[in-house]
Amino acid sequence: MNNSFEKVRELLKLEASAIEQAAKRLEKPVVEKAFEILDNCAGKIIVIGIGKSGVIAQKIAQTLTSTGTIAIFLHPSDALHGSLGVITSGDVVITLSNSGETDEILLLLPALKTRRICLISIVGNVNSTLARQSDVVLDSSVDQEACPLNLAPTCSTTVALAIGDALAMTLMEAKNLTAEDFAANHPAGRLGKRLTLKVSNLMHDSPNVAARAGWLEVVKAISKYALGAVNVVGETGNLIGIVTDGDLRRTIERTAPENFSDLTAEQMMTKNPTTAAPEMLAYNALQLMENRPMQISVLPVVDERGICVGLLRLHDVVRSGL
């Protein structure tokens, strides 16, 4: 198909236009009522749909849940065969149906009414049976689908999804959800890790040597712990400095072999090194290592008492997926 590029662009514009037209059709009192019902929901939000609308309903439920509003997807067929019990007093039901005449959803309406559930419908036909029996109707109608036969749900599902996303994001803002709150629901994602993973989760036990330790003892300690550095500590465990592989190499380069036996950790170490705290976010520690004129690959970890408790490696931070 020679004009495939232009056709794709044309269809994207068609779907974008459908969302724009839907935004213009929505009436302020209707949207405000829907938001008020959702914001004041004492229970959970049940999102119902079947077929392509069911897929969109699942996405809306997941978006609500991940942004601070408890929601679950319920397949209407499952609801008709026992799963209706998941809906209890105080819940709100959002139904999705382009036609508004989906049999499985209409069969649920009497049962929903007996539970005195607030029903919000996202429908393509505001004169449908579902619309007439809903407490709030959000118009998701479209002039045409992107399908060349005007049959496959495309623009209509895009509009329904956009309305669901808009409601979810408005609720998220009203609940004052912070990035930290969002991360708590996404611990495996990069954002979640950046906002939850701490230095204490990644650091190694502190590889310590005394300030008076000789150069050979320092070399053996660096080899033993295999972390690329050792922390130099005082008698109480307080941090004095750090000896890295680089410090060791530079010291050997500038010292005559006959003077090696006189070298101590204190003479080899970097004084007043940059440090991290156990409760510091690992991502912030990563910035400490990278956002500097000369990057470093290890950080001593010092607690609130000034005691050296660990060593954090750049390698472990990167490997964590930050």
PyMOL commands that set and color helices and strands:
alter all, ss='L'
color gray80, all
select helices_A, chain A and resi 4-25+28-39+52-66+76-80+83-86+103-106+109-114+129-132+155-174+179-184+190-196+199-202+215-225+245-254+257-262+265-268+282-290+314-319
alter helices_A, ss='H'
color red, helices_A
select strands_A, chain A and resi 45-48+71-74+92-97+118-123+136-139+204-205+208-210+229-233+239-244+270-271+298-302+308-313
alter strands_A, ss='S'
color yellow, strands_A
deselect
rebuild
show_as cartoon
